[in-house]
Amino acid sequence: MKIILGIFCGLMVLFAGGCALIFLAGSGYNGMFQSVPGAVIPGGIAALNVLVLIALFGTSKPQRWAFYVLGGLDVIVVLALGAMWVGYGFQDQEVNVLGSLICGAFALKAALTFTLARRLA
């Protein structure tokens, strides 16, 4: 269970950290998001995932609040993606496969995060 959550958190650190760097650099966005406020959200998500990774592998004292905040954000992502998927409709098979995989992955990540948060000492 820790390994699966570690893999999910590692992927989110790479993705959110990359998004934050792109927002800071402004490459490809013509200056629209070329500021620090555009990078705060993905940077914060990357930081929360790093805190969870550090706590999972025992290099620091676990911060329970980081687990609960990250799990809550994952639940919000599942609800938002589910609403967009339902709003788009179920006619397109590619969207159905992609929507079910992404929603399922975030739901599994949220469930694992809340489960491990309760097991912390």
Backbone as XML, in Angstrom:
<?xml version="1.0"?>
<chain id="A" units="angstrom">
  <residue number="1" name="MET">
    <atom name="N" x="0.832" y="-1.180" z="0.000"/>
    <atom name="CA" x="0.000" y="0.000" z="0.000"/>
    <atom name="C" x="0.881" y="1.250" z="0.000"/>
  </residue>
  <residue number="2" name="LYS">
    <atom name="N" x="1.963" y="1.218" z="0.781"/>
    <atom name="CA" x="2.860" y="2.364" z="0.820"/>
    <atom name="C" x="3.562" y="2.551" z="-0.514"/>
  </residue>
  <residue number="3" name="ILE">
    <atom name="N" x="3.892" y="1.453" z="-1.164"/>
    <atom name="CA" x="4.592" y="1.537" z="-2.444"/>
    <atom name="C" x="3.694" y="2.149" z="-3.513"/>
  </residue>
  <residue number="4" name="ILE">
    <atom name="N" x="2.436" y="1.734" z="-3.562"/>
    <atom name="CA" x="1.503" y="2.271" z="-4.556"/>
    <atom name="C" x="1.293" y="3.769" z="-4.330"/>
  </residue>
  <residue number="5" name="LEU">
    <atom name="N" x="1.080" y="4.164" z="-3.071"/>
    <atom name="CA" x="0.924" y="5.585" z="-2.769"/>
    <atom name="C" x="2.209" y="6.345" z="-3.080"/>
  </residue>
  <residue number="6" name="GLY">
    <atom name="N" x="3.350" y="5.734" z="-2.825"/>
    <atom name="CA" x="4.625" y="6.370" z="-3.162"/>
    <atom name="C" x="4.786" y="6.593" z="-4.653"/>
  </residue>
  <residue number="7" name="ILE">
    <atom name="N" x="4.349" y="5.627" z="-5.447"/>
    <atom name="CA" x="4.408" y="5.774" z="-6.906"/>
    <atom name="C" x="3.495" y="6.908" z="-7.359"/>
  </residue>
  <residue number="8" name="PHE">
    <atom name="N" x="2.258" y="6.937" z="-6.851"/>
    <atom name="CA" x="1.318" y="7.999" z="-7.221"/>
    <atom name="C" x="1.852" y="9.371" z="-6.810"/>
  </residue>
  <residue number="9" name="CYS">
    <atom name="N" x="2.389" y="9.461" z="-5.599"/>
    <atom name="CA" x="2.913" y="10.748" z="-5.127"/>
    <atom name="C" x="4.134" y="11.173" z="-5.939"/>
  </residue>
  <residue number="10" name="GLY">
    <atom name="N" x="4.981" y="10.226" z="-6.286"/>
    <atom name="CA" x="6.139" y="10.542" z="-7.116"/>
    <atom name="C" x="5.744" y="11.069" z="-8.486"/>
  </residue>
  <residue number="11" name="LEU">
    <atom name="N" x="4.748" y="10.445" z="-9.085"/>
    <atom name="CA" x="4.258" y="10.931" z="-10.379"/>
    <atom name="C" x="3.658" y="12.324" z="-10.261"/>
  </residue>
  <residue number="12" name="MET">
    <atom name="N" x="2.941" y="12.579" z="-9.169"/>
    <atom name="CA" x="2.350" y="13.897" z="-8.979"/>
    <atom name="C" x="3.420" y="14.953" z="-8.712"/>
  </residue>
  <residue number="13" name="VAL">
    <atom name="N" x="4.498" y="14.584" z="-8.024"/>
    <atom name="CA" x="5.595" y="15.529" z="-7.812"/>
    <atom name="C" x="6.210" y="15.905" z="-9.158"/>
  </residue>
  <residue number="14" name="LEU">
    <atom name="N" x="6.428" y="14.915" z="-10.010"/>
    <atom name="CA" x="7.000" y="15.204" z="-11.320"/>
    <atom name="C" x="6.074" y="16.075" z="-12.157"/>
  </residue>
  <residue number="15" name="PHE">
    <atom name="N" x="4.783" y="15.741" z="-12.199"/>
    <atom name="CA" x="3.849" y="16.488" z="-13.026"/>
    <atom name="C" x="3.600" y="17.887" z="-12.476"/>
  </residue>
  <residue number="16" name="ALA">
    <atom name="N" x="3.263" y="17.995" z="-11.192"/>
    <atom name="CA" x="2.958" y="19.305" z="-10.614"/>
    <atom name="C" x="4.200" y="20.181" z="-10.546"/>
  </residue>
  <residue number="17" name="GLY">
    <atom name="N" x="5.336" y="19.593" z="-10.248"/>
    <atom name="CA" x="6.569" y="20.364" z="-10.245"/>
    <atom name="C" x="6.919" y="20.887" z="-11.633"/>
  </residue>
  <residue number="18" name="GLY">
    <atom name="N" x="6.706" y="20.064" z="-12.640"/>
    <atom name="CA" x="6.926" y="20.503" z="-14.013"/>
    <atom name="C" x="5.979" y="21.619" z="-14.417"/>
  </residue>
  <residue number="19" name="CYS">
    <atom name="N" x="4.720" y="21.491" z="-14.007"/>
    <atom name="CA" x="3.747" y="22.556" z="-14.296"/>
    <atom name="C" x="4.148" y="23.861" z="-13.614"/>
  </residue>
  <residue number="20" name="ALA">
    <atom name="N" x="4.606" y="23.775" z="-12.379"/>
    <atom name="CA" x="5.033" y="24.983" z="-11.665"/>
    <atom name="C" x="6.225" y="25.627" z="-12.351"/>
  </residue>
  <residue number="21" name="LEU">
    <atom name="N" x="7.174" y="24.813" z="-12.811"/>
    <atom name="CA" x="8.327" y="25.368" z="-13.514"/>
    <atom name="C" x="7.931" y="26.012" z="-14.840"/>
  </residue>
  <residue number="22" name="ILE">
    <atom name="N" x="6.997" y="25.401" z="-15.542"/>
    <atom name="CA" x="6.530" y="25.982" z="-16.801"/>
    <atom name="C" x="5.808" y="27.293" z="-16.547"/>
  </residue>
  <residue number="23" name="PHE">
    <atom name="N" x="4.999" y="27.343" z="-15.491"/>
    <atom name="CA" x="4.312" y="28.594" z="-15.171"/>
    <atom name="C" x="5.312" y="29.690" z="-14.814"/>
  </residue>
  <residue number="24" name="LEU">
    <atom name="N" x="6.368" y="29.334" z="-14.100"/>
    <atom name="CA" x="7.372" y="30.331" z="-13.744"/>
    <atom name="C" x="8.155" y="30.798" z="-14.960"/>
  </residue>
  <residue number="25" name="ALA">
    <atom name="N" x="8.491" y="29.872" z="-15.835"/>
    <atom name="CA" x="9.260" y="30.234" z="-17.025"/>
    <atom name="C" x="8.387" y="30.925" z="-18.060"/>
  </residue>
  <residue number="26" name="GLY">
    <atom name="N" x="7.105" y="30.563" z="-18.108"/>
    <atom name="CA" x="6.191" y="31.188" z="-19.054"/>
    <atom name="C" x="6.380" y="30.725" z="-20.477"/>
  </residue>
  <residue number="27" name="SER">
    <atom name="N" x="7.042" y="29.602" z="-20.683"/>
    <atom name="CA" x="7.278" y="29.142" z="-22.044"/>
    <atom name="C" x="5.991" y="28.583" z="-22.634"/>
  </residue>
  <residue number="28" name="GLY">
    <atom name="N" x="5.614" y="29.103" z="-23.773"/>
    <atom name="CA" x="4.439" y="28.618" z="-24.478"/>
    <atom name="C" x="3.140" y="29.255" z="-24.044"/>
  </residue>
  <residue number="29" name="TYR">
    <atom name="N" x="3.179" y="30.147" z="-23.092"/>
    <atom name="CA" x="1.934" y="30.743" z="-22.602"/>
    <atom name="C" x="1.837" y="32.230" z="-22.923"/>
  </residue>
  <residue number="30" name="ASN">
    <atom name="N" x="2.805" y="32.771" z="-23.651"/>
    <atom name="CA" x="2.806" y="34.166" z="-24.073"/>
    <atom name="C" x="2.610" y="35.137" z="-22.913"/>
  </residue>
  <residue number="31" name="GLY">
    <atom name="N" x="3.175" y="34.829" z="-21.778"/>
    <atom name="CA" x="3.117" y="35.731" z="-20.641"/>
    <atom name="C" x="1.813" y="35.712" z="-19.876"/>
  </residue>
  <residue number="32" name="MET">
    <atom name="N" x="0.866" y="34.842" z="-20.258"/>
    <atom name="CA" x="-0.433" y="34.840" z="-19.586"/>
    <atom name="C" x="-0.293" y="34.396" z="-18.131"/>
  </residue>
  <residue number="33" name="PHE">
    <atom name="N" x="0.498" y="33.367" z="-17.887"/>
    <atom name="CA" x="0.676" y="32.859" z="-16.536"/>
    <atom name="C" x="2.106" y="33.080" z="-16.060"/>
  </residue>
  <residue number="34" name="GLN">
    <atom name="N" x="2.772" y="34.047" z="-16.582"/>
    <atom name="CA" x="4.177" y="34.242" z="-16.304"/>
    <atom name="C" x="4.368" y="34.980" z="-14.983"/>
  </residue>
  <residue number="35" name="SER">
    <atom name="N" x="3.939" y="34.348" z="-13.920"/>
    <atom name="CA" x="4.076" y="34.976" z="-12.618"/>
    <atom name="C" x="4.081" y="33.915" z="-11.542"/>
  </residue>
  <residue number="36" name="VAL">
    <atom name="N" x="4.400" y="34.330" z="-10.361"/>
    <atom name="CA" x="4.431" y="33.419" z="-9.223"/>
    <atom name="C" x="3.035" y="32.912" z="-8.849"/>
  </residue>
  <residue number="37" name="PRO">
    <atom name="N" x="1.963" y="33.721" z="-8.883"/>
    <atom name="CA" x="0.648" y="33.183" z="-8.513"/>
    <atom name="C" x="0.192" y="32.010" z="-9.381"/>
  </residue>
  <residue number="38" name="GLY">
    <atom name="N" x="0.605" y="31.975" z="-10.631"/>
    <atom name="CA" x="0.250" y="30.838" z="-11.480"/>
    <atom name="C" x="0.950" y="29.560" z="-11.075"/>
  </residue>
  <residue number="39" name="ALA">
    <atom name="N" x="2.073" y="29.683" z="-10.406"/>
    <atom name="CA" x="2.853" y="28.512" z="-10.002"/>
    <atom name="C" x="2.581" y="28.075" z="-8.576"/>
  </residue>
  <residue number="40" name="VAL">
    <atom name="N" x="1.798" y="28.833" z="-7.830"/>
    <atom name="CA" x="1.571" y="28.511" z="-6.424"/>
    <atom name="C" x="0.775" y="27.220" z="-6.260"/>
  </residue>
  <residue number="41" name="ILE">
    <atom name="N" x="-0.284" y="27.045" z="-7.036"/>
    <atom name="CA" x="-1.131" y="25.857" z="-6.874"/>
    <atom name="C" x="-0.381" y="24.576" z="-7.225"/>
  </residue>
  <residue number="42" name="PRO">
    <atom name="N" x="0.218" y="24.450" z="-8.429"/>
    <atom name="CA" x="0.957" y="23.208" z="-8.681"/>
    <atom name="C" x="2.184" y="23.047" z="-7.788"/>
  </residue>
  <residue number="43" name="GLY">
    <atom name="N" x="2.815" y="24.147" z="-7.416"/>
    <atom name="CA" x="3.950" y="24.050" z="-6.498"/>
    <atom name="C" x="3.540" y="23.570" z="-5.120"/>
  </residue>
  <residue number="44" name="GLY">
    <atom name="N" x="2.381" y="24.032" z="-4.643"/>
    <atom name="CA" x="1.861" y="23.566" z="-3.356"/>
    <atom name="C" x="1.487" y="22.097" z="-3.382"/>
  </residue>
  <residue number="45" name="ILE">
    <atom name="N" x="0.899" y="21.665" z="-4.494"/>
    <atom name="CA" x="0.549" y="20.250" z="-4.636"/>
    <atom name="C" x="1.814" y="19.396" z="-4.655"/>
  </residue>
  <residue number="46" name="ALA">
    <atom name="N" x="2.830" y="19.852" z="-5.354"/>
    <atom name="CA" x="4.099" y="19.120" z="-5.371"/>
    <atom name="C" x="4.712" y="19.064" z="-3.972"/>
  </residue>
  <residue number="47" name="ALA">
    <atom name="N" x="4.641" y="20.168" z="-3.234"/>
    <atom name="CA" x="5.198" y="20.197" z="-1.882"/>
    <atom name="C" x="4.455" y="19.247" z="-0.949"/>
  </residue>
  <residue number="48" name="LEU">
    <atom name="N" x="3.121" y="19.195" z="-1.049"/>
    <atom name="CA" x="2.353" y="18.260" z="-0.220"/>
    <atom name="C" x="2.710" y="16.813" z="-0.551"/>
  </residue>
  <residue number="49" name="ASN">
    <atom name="N" x="2.878" y="16.509" z="-1.833"/>
    <atom name="CA" x="3.258" y="15.153" z="-2.214"/>
    <atom name="C" x="4.654" y="14.809" z="-1.732"/>
  </residue>
  <residue number="50" name="VAL">
    <atom name="N" x="5.561" y="15.781" z="-1.721"/>
    <atom name="CA" x="6.909" y="15.539" z="-1.185"/>
    <atom name="C" x="6.836" y="15.267" z="0.312"/>
  </residue>
  <residue number="51" name="LEU">
    <atom name="N" x="6.007" y="16.023" z="1.048"/>
    <atom name="CA" x="5.843" y="15.761" z="2.482"/>
    <atom name="C" x="5.327" y="14.350" z="2.739"/>
  </residue>
  <residue number="52" name="VAL">
    <atom name="N" x="4.380" y="13.907" z="1.921"/>
    <atom name="CA" x="3.841" y="12.558" z="2.081"/>
    <atom name="C" x="4.910" y="11.527" z="1.746"/>
  </residue>
  <residue number="53" name="LEU">
    <atom name="N" x="5.689" y="11.749" z="0.695"/>
    <atom name="CA" x="6.768" y="10.819" z="0.358"/>
    <atom name="C" x="7.807" y="10.729" z="1.462"/>
  </residue>
  <residue number="54" name="ILE">
    <atom name="N" x="8.164" y="11.862" z="2.031"/>
    <atom name="CA" x="9.140" y="11.869" z="3.125"/>
    <atom name="C" x="8.593" y="11.102" z="4.324"/>
  </residue>
  <residue number="55" name="ALA">
    <atom name="N" x="7.322" y="11.279" z="4.622"/>
    <atom name="CA" x="6.721" y="10.572" z="5.759"/>
    <atom name="C" x="6.566" y="9.082" z="5.472"/>
  </residue>
  <residue number="56" name="LEU">
    <atom name="N" x="6.288" y="8.728" z="4.225"/>
    <atom name="CA" x="6.101" y="7.312" z="3.886"/>
    <atom name="C" x="7.372" y="6.504" z="4.088"/>
  </residue>
  <residue number="57" name="PHE">
    <atom name="N" x="8.481" y="7.077" z="3.724"/>
    <atom name="CA" x="9.717" y="6.318" z="3.764"/>
    <atom name="C" x="10.571" y="6.637" z="4.973"/>
  </residue>
  <residue number="58" name="GLY">
    <atom name="N" x="9.987" y="7.288" z="5.986"/>
    <atom name="CA" x="10.575" y="7.392" z="7.300"/>
    <atom name="C" x="11.756" y="8.310" z="7.464"/>
  </residue>
  <residue number="59" name="THR">
    <atom name="N" x="11.941" y="9.265" z="6.592"/>
    <atom name="CA" x="13.066" y="10.164" z="6.765"/>
    <atom name="C" x="12.716" y="11.391" z="7.595"/>
  </residue>
  <residue number="60" name="SER">
    <atom name="N" x="11.456" y="11.538" z="7.940"/>
    <atom name="CA" x="11.022" y="12.682" z="8.740"/>
    <atom name="C" x="9.808" y="12.254" z="9.563"/>
  </residue>
  <residue number="61" name="LYS">
    <atom name="N" x="9.488" y="13.063" z="10.570"/>
    <atom name="CA" x="8.286" y="12.803" z="11.354"/>
    <atom name="C" x="7.063" y="13.052" z="10.472"/>
  </residue>
  <residue number="62" name="PRO">
    <atom name="N" x="6.132" y="12.109" z="10.416"/>
    <atom name="CA" x="4.957" y="12.281" z="9.551"/>
    <atom name="C" x="4.093" y="13.461" z="9.977"/>
  </residue>
  <residue number="63" name="GLN">
    <atom name="N" x="3.658" y="14.211" z="9.015"/>
    <atom name="CA" x="2.757" y="15.331" z="9.237"/>
    <atom name="C" x="1.357" y="14.887" z="8.817"/>
  </residue>
  <residue number="64" name="ARG">
    <atom name="N" x="0.496" y="14.615" z="9.788"/>
    <atom name="CA" x="-0.848" y="14.101" z="9.465"/>
    <atom name="C" x="-1.649" y="15.081" z="8.644"/>
  </residue>
  <residue number="65" name="TRP">
    <atom name="N" x="-1.468" y="16.384" z="8.885"/>
    <atom name="CA" x="-2.246" y="17.374" z="8.159"/>
    <atom name="C" x="-1.956" y="17.316" z="6.666"/>
  </residue>
  <residue number="66" name="ALA">
    <atom name="N" x="-0.716" y="16.990" z="6.294"/>
    <atom name="CA" x="-0.365" y="16.903" z="4.876"/>
    <atom name="C" x="-1.131" y="15.764" z="4.204"/>
  </residue>
  <residue number="67" name="PHE">
    <atom name="N" x="-1.281" y="14.646" z="4.915"/>
    <atom name="CA" x="-2.040" y="13.527" z="4.367"/>
    <atom name="C" x="-3.504" y="13.911" z="4.170"/>
  </residue>
  <residue number="68" name="TYR">
    <atom name="N" x="-4.087" y="14.568" z="5.173"/>
    <atom name="CA" x="-5.500" y="14.917" z="5.078"/>
    <atom name="C" x="-5.762" y="15.996" z="4.025"/>
  </residue>
  <residue number="69" name="VAL">
    <atom name="N" x="-4.888" y="16.981" z="3.932"/>
    <atom name="CA" x="-5.060" y="18.019" z="2.907"/>
    <atom name="C" x="-4.909" y="17.419" z="1.516"/>
  </residue>
  <residue number="70" name="LEU">
    <atom name="N" x="-3.905" y="16.569" z="1.330"/>
    <atom name="CA" x="-3.684" y="15.946" z="0.037"/>
    <atom name="C" x="-4.831" y="15.008" z="-0.331"/>
  </residue>
  <residue number="71" name="GLY">
    <atom name="N" x="-5.332" y="14.258" z="0.633"/>
    <atom name="CA" x="-6.485" y="13.399" z="0.366"/>
    <atom name="C" x="-7.725" y="14.201" z="0.011"/>
  </residue>
  <residue number="72" name="GLY">
    <atom name="N" x="-7.938" y="15.313" z="0.697"/>
    <atom name="CA" x="-9.071" y="16.180" z="0.375"/>
    <atom name="C" x="-8.958" y="16.770" z="-1.019"/>
  </residue>
  <residue number="73" name="LEU">
    <atom name="N" x="-7.744" y="17.187" z="-1.400"/>
    <atom name="CA" x="-7.538" y="17.701" z="-2.749"/>
    <atom name="C" x="-7.779" y="16.625" z="-3.803"/>
  </residue>
  <residue number="74" name="ASP">
    <atom name="N" x="-7.378" y="15.398" z="-3.505"/>
    <atom name="CA" x="-7.631" y="14.302" z="-4.438"/>
    <atom name="C" x="-9.126" y="14.036" z="-4.600"/>
  </residue>
  <residue number="75" name="VAL">
    <atom name="N" x="-9.884" y="14.128" z="-3.516"/>
    <atom name="CA" x="-11.334" y="13.954" z="-3.596"/>
    <atom name="C" x="-11.952" y="15.061" z="-4.443"/>
  </residue>
  <residue number="76" name="ILE">
    <atom name="N" x="-11.472" y="16.289" z="-4.274"/>
    <atom name="CA" x="-11.977" y="17.398" z="-5.078"/>
    <atom name="C" x="-11.670" y="17.174" z="-6.559"/>
  </residue>
  <residue number="77" name="VAL">
    <atom name="N" x="-10.478" y="16.658" z="-6.859"/>
    <atom name="CA" x="-10.113" y="16.364" z="-8.245"/>
    <atom name="C" x="-11.021" y="15.289" z="-8.821"/>
  </residue>
  <residue number="78" name="VAL">
    <atom name="N" x="-11.307" y="14.248" z="-8.043"/>
    <atom name="CA" x="-12.203" y="13.184" z="-8.519"/>
    <atom name="C" x="-13.591" y="13.733" z="-8.817"/>
  </residue>
  <residue number="79" name="LEU">
    <atom name="N" x="-14.105" y="14.579" z="-7.925"/>
    <atom name="CA" x="-15.432" y="15.154" z="-8.146"/>
    <atom name="C" x="-15.450" y="16.073" z="-9.367"/>
  </residue>
  <residue number="80" name="ALA">
    <atom name="N" x="-14.418" y="16.888" z="-9.533"/>
    <atom name="CA" x="-14.368" y="17.796" z="-10.676"/>
    <atom name="C" x="-14.220" y="17.035" z="-11.992"/>
  </residue>
  <residue number="81" name="LEU">
    <atom name="N" x="-13.328" y="16.054" z="-12.014"/>
    <atom name="CA" x="-13.153" y="15.271" z="-13.235"/>
    <atom name="C" x="-14.392" y="14.441" z="-13.549"/>
  </residue>
  <residue number="82" name="GLY">
    <atom name="N" x="-15.030" y="13.913" z="-12.518"/>
    <atom name="CA" x="-16.272" y="13.170" z="-12.736"/>
    <atom name="C" x="-17.372" y="14.055" z="-13.288"/>
  </residue>
  <residue number="83" name="ALA">
    <atom name="N" x="-17.472" y="15.278" z="-12.783"/>
    <atom name="CA" x="-18.478" y="16.210" z="-13.298"/>
    <atom name="C" x="-18.189" y="16.587" z="-14.746"/>
  </residue>
  <residue number="84" name="MET">
    <atom name="N" x="-16.914" y="16.790" z="-15.075"/>
    <atom name="CA" x="-16.574" y="17.104" z="-16.462"/>
    <atom name="C" x="-16.836" y="15.915" z="-17.376"/>
  </residue>
  <residue number="85" name="TRP">
    <atom name="N" x="-16.556" y="14.716" z="-16.889"/>
    <atom name="CA" x="-16.778" y="13.510" z="-17.680"/>
    <atom name="C" x="-18.262" y="13.309" z="-17.944"/>
  </residue>
  <residue number="86" name="VAL">
    <atom name="N" x="-19.091" y="13.485" z="-16.930"/>
    <atom name="CA" x="-20.540" y="13.359" z="-17.089"/>
    <atom name="C" x="-21.070" y="14.469" z="-17.998"/>
  </residue>
  <residue number="87" name="GLY">
    <atom name="N" x="-20.530" y="15.674" z="-17.854"/>
    <atom name="CA" x="-20.966" y="16.780" z="-18.696"/>
    <atom name="C" x="-20.608" y="16.584" z="-20.153"/>
  </residue>
  <residue number="88" name="TYR">
    <atom name="N" x="-19.502" y="15.903" z="-20.415"/>
    <atom name="CA" x="-19.079" y="15.642" z="-21.784"/>
    <atom name="C" x="-19.940" y="14.579" z="-22.425"/>
  </residue>
  <residue number="89" name="GLY">
    <atom name="N" x="-20.419" y="13.665" z="-21.628"/>
    <atom name="CA" x="-21.253" y="12.584" z="-22.152"/>
    <atom name="C" x="-20.482" y="11.290" z="-22.241"/>
  </residue>
  <residue number="90" name="PHE">
    <atom name="N" x="-21.218" y="10.225" z="-22.417"/>
    <atom name="CA" x="-20.612" y="8.896" z="-22.446"/>
    <atom name="C" x="-20.572" y="8.303" z="-23.853"/>
  </residue>
  <residue number="91" name="GLN">
    <atom name="N" x="-20.707" y="9.114" z="-24.896"/>
    <atom name="CA" x="-20.753" y="8.590" z="-26.246"/>
    <atom name="C" x="-19.376" y="8.219" z="-26.791"/>
  </residue>
  <residue number="92" name="ASP">
    <atom name="N" x="-18.360" y="8.938" z="-26.407"/>
    <atom name="CA" x="-17.017" y="8.719" z="-26.938"/>
    <atom name="C" x="-16.288" y="7.681" z="-26.088"/>
  </residue>
  <residue number="93" name="GLN">
    <atom name="N" x="-15.885" y="6.579" z="-26.704"/>
    <atom name="CA" x="-15.252" y="5.489" z="-25.958"/>
    <atom name="C" x="-13.878" y="5.873" z="-25.416"/>
  </residue>
  <residue number="94" name="GLU">
    <atom name="N" x="-13.113" y="6.678" z="-26.174"/>
    <atom name="CA" x="-11.791" y="7.084" z="-25.690"/>
    <atom name="C" x="-11.905" y="7.937" z="-24.430"/>
  </residue>
  <residue number="95" name="VAL">
    <atom name="N" x="-12.899" y="8.816" z="-24.405"/>
    <atom name="CA" x="-13.100" y="9.657" z="-23.224"/>
    <atom name="C" x="-13.547" y="8.799" z="-22.043"/>
  </residue>
  <residue number="96" name="ASN">
    <atom name="N" x="-14.350" y="7.798" z="-22.305"/>
    <atom name="CA" x="-14.803" y="6.908" z="-21.226"/>
    <atom name="C" x="-13.628" y="6.156" z="-20.605"/>
  </residue>
  <residue number="97" name="VAL">
    <atom name="N" x="-12.753" y="5.637" z="-21.429"/>
    <atom name="CA" x="-11.598" y="4.897" z="-20.910"/>
    <atom name="C" x="-10.680" y="5.834" z="-20.133"/>
  </residue>
  <residue number="98" name="LEU">
    <atom name="N" x="-10.359" y="6.979" z="-20.727"/>
    <atom name="CA" x="-9.466" y="7.928" z="-20.071"/>
    <atom name="C" x="-10.086" y="8.480" z="-18.789"/>
  </residue>
  <residue number="99" name="GLY">
    <atom name="N" x="-11.368" y="8.818" z="-18.842"/>
    <atom name="CA" x="-12.040" y="9.344" z="-17.651"/>
    <atom name="C" x="-12.094" y="8.342" z="-16.520"/>
  </residue>
  <residue number="100" name="SER">
    <atom name="N" x="-12.388" y="7.094" z="-16.846"/>
    <atom name="CA" x="-12.456" y="6.080" z="-15.789"/>
    <atom name="C" x="-11.081" y="5.799" z="-15.198"/>
  </residue>
  <residue number="101" name="LEU">
    <atom name="N" x="-10.043" y="5.792" z="-16.022"/>
    <atom name="CA" x="-8.697" y="5.550" z="-15.510"/>
    <atom name="C" x="-8.217" y="6.693" z="-14.608"/>
  </residue>
  <residue number="102" name="ILE">
    <atom name="N" x="-8.420" y="7.923" z="-15.046"/>
    <atom name="CA" x="-7.941" y="9.060" z="-14.262"/>
    <atom name="C" x="-8.738" y="9.202" z="-12.970"/>
  </residue>
  <residue number="103" name="CYS">
    <atom name="N" x="-10.065" y="9.104" z="-13.063"/>
    <atom name="CA" x="-10.883" y="9.201" z="-11.846"/>
    <atom name="C" x="-10.581" y="8.058" z="-10.881"/>
  </residue>
  <residue number="104" name="GLY">
    <atom name="N" x="-10.393" y="6.871" z="-11.417"/>
    <atom name="CA" x="-10.068" y="5.724" z="-10.570"/>
    <atom name="C" x="-8.717" y="5.862" z="-9.898"/>
  </residue>
  <residue number="105" name="ALA">
    <atom name="N" x="-7.727" y="6.374" z="-10.625"/>
    <atom name="CA" x="-6.391" y="6.552" z="-10.045"/>
    <atom name="C" x="-6.412" y="7.587" z="-8.928"/>
  </residue>
  <residue number="106" name="PHE">
    <atom name="N" x="-7.099" y="8.708" z="-9.148"/>
    <atom name="CA" x="-7.171" y="9.717" z="-8.099"/>
    <atom name="C" x="-8.011" y="9.233" z="-6.914"/>
  </residue>
  <residue number="107" name="ALA">
    <atom name="N" x="-9.059" y="8.458" z="-7.171"/>
    <atom name="CA" x="-9.859" y="7.915" z="-6.073"/>
    <atom name="C" x="-9.035" y="6.921" z="-5.251"/>
  </residue>
  <residue number="108" name="LEU">
    <atom name="N" x="-8.248" y="6.084" z="-5.922"/>
    <atom name="CA" x="-7.381" y="5.140" z="-5.211"/>
    <atom name="C" x="-6.320" y="5.884" z="-4.406"/>
  </residue>
  <residue number="109" name="LYS">
    <atom name="N" x="-5.756" y="6.935" z="-4.982"/>
    <atom name="CA" x="-4.757" y="7.730" z="-4.269"/>
    <atom name="C" x="-5.369" y="8.388" z="-3.035"/>
  </residue>
  <residue number="110" name="ALA">
    <atom name="N" x="-6.590" y="8.906" z="-3.165"/>
    <atom name="CA" x="-7.263" y="9.526" z="-2.009"/>
    <atom name="C" x="-7.540" y="8.490" z="-0.930"/>
  </residue>
  <residue number="111" name="ALA">
    <atom name="N" x="-8.020" y="7.314" z="-1.322"/>
    <atom name="CA" x="-8.317" y="6.270" z="-0.341"/>
    <atom name="C" x="-7.049" y="5.808" z="0.375"/>
  </residue>
  <residue number="112" name="LEU">
    <atom name="N" x="-5.970" y="5.620" z="-0.363"/>
    <atom name="CA" x="-4.711" y="5.210" z="0.260"/>
    <atom name="C" x="-4.154" y="6.301" z="1.174"/>
  </residue>
  <residue number="113" name="THR">
    <atom name="N" x="-4.312" y="7.547" z="0.767"/>
    <atom name="CA" x="-3.810" y="8.651" z="1.592"/>
    <atom name="C" x="-4.564" y="8.730" z="2.911"/>
  </residue>
  <residue number="114" name="PHE">
    <atom name="N" x="-5.893" y="8.636" z="2.863"/>
    <atom name="CA" x="-6.676" y="8.680" z="4.103"/>
    <atom name="C" x="-6.403" y="7.453" z="4.974"/>
  </residue>
  <residue number="115" name="THR">
    <atom name="N" x="-6.233" y="6.287" z="4.357"/>
    <atom name="CA" x="-5.963" y="5.070" z="5.123"/>
    <atom name="C" x="-4.621" y="5.165" z="5.850"/>
  </residue>
  <residue number="116" name="LEU">
    <atom name="N" x="-3.604" y="5.616" z="5.148"/>
    <atom name="CA" x="-2.296" y="5.730" z="5.795"/>
    <atom name="C" x="-2.248" y="6.862" z="6.804"/>
  </residue>
  <residue number="117" name="ALA">
    <atom name="N" x="-3.055" y="7.904" z="6.617"/>
    <atom name="CA" x="-3.097" y="8.990" z="7.597"/>
    <atom name="C" x="-3.663" y="8.495" z="8.926"/>
  </residue>
  <residue number="118" name="ARG">
    <atom name="N" x="-4.632" y="7.602" z="8.858"/>
    <atom name="CA" x="-5.204" y="7.054" z="10.089"/>
    <atom name="C" x="-4.261" y="6.098" z="10.790"/>
  </residue>
  <residue number="119" name="ARG">
    <atom name="N" x="-3.363" y="5.467" z="10.029"/>
    <atom name="CA" x="-2.421" y="4.519" z="10.626"/>
    <atom name="C" x="-1.196" y="5.175" z="11.236"/>
  </residue>
  <residue number="120" name="LEU">
    <atom name="N" x="-1.013" y="6.464" z="10.978"/>
    <atom name="CA" x="0.153" y="7.147" z="11.523"/>
    <atom name="C" x="0.098" y="7.207" z="13.037"/>
  </residue>
  <residue number="121" name="ALA">
    <atom name="N" x="1.255" y="7.150" z="13.647"/>
    <atom name="CA" x="1.309" y="7.209" z="15.117"/>
    <atom name="C" x="1.126" y="8.608" z="15.606"/>
  </residue>
</chain>
